[in-house]
């Protein structure tokens, strides 16, 4: 394994004999090293493999700017995400989390706290990611002596949600969370109901909406809808169908496009289930 780049005494970029690139961390691993030098593998403390989606310029900036102590912690919490969630690109999550947390921790040490207006929705819609965020916050407290509040755990959870989705776009993730909230509010008001969040039908509705808003915001088109099934749910689930139409009107007014036929059918069915 050969050195490609030395970021500092403790972090290097290396390439294996099979042409695989890795970031290696370890005390003194980069000390007095030059390009093409052999890596002292006994000094490797942590490593992770880069992939074709990795933004190398951003990664290099992070490795140069963030202290070794923090990088070690962020690598530790990345392992929690890897074990608990389905992350599309671990290196990219390392980049975004390290960048976010480095400046967040600087702010908290200066007494600057930023509230999270989506905290309630994040805790409700992304329970797994929020739980992983709590575990990460525990590691940060133990290793960096910084106690992050729930608002910040919510921001971490959004980064995790973003890392699980193919869009890779934090703005889309935030918009999606807000859109799920809006649709749930429309359903609740139209049907004049209060949700029982412990029920399976509620969880199914939320899960459906999470995937629906991903498809809708990325403008994905489904296959041609079933006209017979559409007519069936319109007649059989008339109240739920009218509720769906209200949501469709909201989407048309807000995003200048309606749902397609299949989305209308499936949303009507999920609304009907919540009425049971």
Beta strands, then each sheet from edge to edge (+ up, - down):
strand 1: 2-8
strand 2: 11-15
strand 3: 21-25
strand 4: 46-49
sheet 1: 1+ 2- 3+ 4-
end
